[in-house]
């Protein structure tokens, strides 16, 4: 991050001065970041999940079925996305990386995020909810009073949040319908809730109303705007109004097709589901020794689906307002999930792994005039590709070397694209995914350990075939090395 950028200060200053004059012609950008939204959406098929508003958006957008994040945890994934850089220090795998890197720093010629870069080039930037790691953009602990210290001090012209009856951003993040939260209840709560409330009975409904109100103001602005809206659900706890639960028949929801640990894999590669089981009043506490019962697996999957449908409804309200205000004709819409989530796959209930379910998340991009007729794009892409994409869409030069490659080459026909792999980092491991294989290398006391999954014959990543296919491992190691930042080689 900061240490990667200094050589490009001069380039930034030159491009900033030249591009401000052109800013009146720039498109607006609406980013909707959805916490823990894996790439399971209605229009992608083979699912019972109901996401009608995202499905409608996809009709005039590009939906990327093989989008992968860099880190399977909230703060670090968002840091990589916002800076366009892969992690190259262990600190960059932690949720507090943006707080550490940016919140106490002086502003320099180097922008802290691509949002900061847009702001410097004439955009009016507004953040609502969780865009960086903090629930409301301010730095304070889960059980502390709200501070006035911004996590990203220079990215936002306005930073807004309505914490409602919960009082603080973090209380709202872990909210239950009665105004309590995980902290206030000392974790003596269930990991789900079907609230007898309307959409405003949970925080995402309040964030949506803020976004709608702000869009009306932004319509009158003479500047192009960047509006970031961060929705909490379907992050734990899986809470949502009961009407979204009522969309589903729990008995008919299928459990994971691979509900047990994969073969030929150390438990060090897996996850004990500690965050999930921290909700102490859950009826079961599945872990690496205990598989969830079929009934409980269906209940939790039902809860996740309902929470995702709730967020989908909020997205629909925002997009409807965008259209009603006639802003849709010049506003790029990006919907991005910060990582995936295991819903019982590989005997895991959580996200902190280097398996497909934790890394594959939702990504939809609508560009007025370019994606009037939508499609599902199956090419391998990753979150670091978003920064150069935004630069291409706005016509601004990147302020430093970025690790991703613009997605315009996939959105505009007949454009060249060199990229063929996505990389992720966590748990002392690095993984690479191409169109057929996932190769993962772990750095352990016993040395380097490889896992290989063939998505052609085993799309569920149920069997590690590294020992059976050493020739394929050797063939893929050079590809893996292209994304090796030296993170674990110390």
Residue, then its C-alpha position, 0 to 999 in steps of 0.5 A: x500500500x503506502x510503501x508500494x506507491x511513492x515512485x508514481x507521485x509525479x505521474x499522479x500530479x500531472x494527470x490530476x491537473x490535466x483531468x480536472x478540466x474534463x470532469x464535467x463529462x464524467x459518468x457518475x458511479x454507484x458502488x453497492x458493496x454487500x458483505x459476505x455475498x457469495x456468487x450465488x444469485x438467481x440469474x446465475x442458475x442452479x439455486x433457490x435463492x431469490x434475488x430478483x432485483x440483482x437479476x433485473x440489473x443483470x439484464x442490462x449489465x455484465x455479471x461475472x460468475x468467476x469473480x474472486x477476492x484477494x483475501x477471504x476476510x472483510x477488511x483486508x479484501x476491501x483494502x485490496x479492492x480499494x487500493x488495487x494492490x495484492x497483499x505483500x505483508x502479513x499486516x495486509x491480511x488483517x481486518x484493521x489494515x486500513x485503520x493502521x495504514x490510513x486513519x492516522x496518516x497525513x494526506x500525501x500525493x499518493x491517494x489512499x484509495x481509488x475513491x480518494x483519487x476520484x475525489x482529487x479529480x473532481x468527483x463528489x464522494x459520499x459513503x454510506x455504511x460499510x465500504x472500508x472495514x468499519x461499519x460506518x467508516x469511523x475507527x472505534x471498537x465494537x463496544x466503544x462510543x463512536x469516534x470522529x476518526x475516519x478510517x479513510x480520512x481523505x476519500x470522502x466529501x461526506x460520510x453518512x450513517x443512521x445507526x437508529x435504535x442501535x446507537x453505534x455503527x458496530x451495534x447496528x452491524x450485529x443488530x437484532x430487531x429489538x434494538x439489542x446486538x451481539x455485544x449487548x447480549x454478550x453473544x447469548x444470541x442465535x446466529x439468525x432471526x426472522x424479525x416481525x418488522x418492516x425493512x426499516x426494522x434493520x440497519x440496511x433499510x435505514x442505509x437505503x433510505x439515506x442513499x435514496x435521499x442523497x441521490x435526490x441531492x446529488x442530482x442537483x450537483x454540478x459535479x459527477x458523484x461517487x456514491x458508495x453504499x455498504x449493506x451489512x446483510x448477509x453477514x452474520x447474524x443472518x437477520x432480516x424481516x420475516x417476509x424475506x424468510x417467507x419467500x422460502x420453504x425451508x424443507x425444500x432448500x438443499x444442503x451443501x453437496x459436499x458437507x464433509x471435509x475434503x479428502x487428502x486435506x489437513x485440517x489446517x486448510x479448513x476452518x473450525x467455524x469459530x465466528x459462527x459458533x460464537x453465537x452461543x444460542x445456536x441450536x447446534x455448533x458444527x465444527x471440524x469434528x461435528x457435521x451439522x444435522x440436515x435440519x440445522x443446515x437447512x435452517x442456516x441456509x434459509x437464514x442466509x438466503x433470507x438475509x441476501x433477499x433482504x439486501x437484494x430488496x434494498x438494492x432494488x429500491x436504490x436502483x429504482x430511485x436512480x432510474x426515477x431521477x433519470x440518473x441511470x443514463x449516466x451512472x455506472x453501477x457496480x455491485x460487489x461482494x467482499x468475499x464468499x461464505x461456506x454454507x456447510x461446504x467442506x464442513x465449514x460455516x464461515x469464510x476464512x479459507x482458500x477454497x472456492x466458496x470463500x473466495x468467489x463473490x458477486x460482481x455485477x457491472x452496468x455501464x450505460x451505453x455499453x451494457x444495454x443487453x446483459x450477459x454472464x461473463x465466465x472469465x476468471x476475474x478478481x477484485x484488484x481488476x476493479x481499480x483499473x476498470x474505474x480508471x478506464x471508465x473515467x479516463x483518469x490515469x492510475x496514480x501508480x502501478x496496479x496489480x489488476x487488469x481492467x475489465x473493459x476488455x471483457x465488456x467491450x467486444x474484441x478487446x485484448x485481455x492477457x489475464x487468465x488467473x486469480x490469486x488469493x492469500x490467507x492462512x499461510x497460503x497462496x492460491x491461484x485459480x485458472x479456468x480449470x484448476x485451483x492450486x494452493x500452496x501452504x507454508x507450514x512447519x513441515x515445508x511447502x504443502x500443495x493442494x490441487x483441485x480439478x474444477x472440470x471433474x470436481x467443481x466442489x473441491x472435494x478431493x485434493x489430487x496434488x499427490x496423484x497429479x504431480x505433473x499438473x502441479x509442476x505445470x501450474x507452479x509458474x502461474x502461481x509464482x506470478x502472483x506470489x508477492x513473497x508474503x509468507x516467505x520470511 
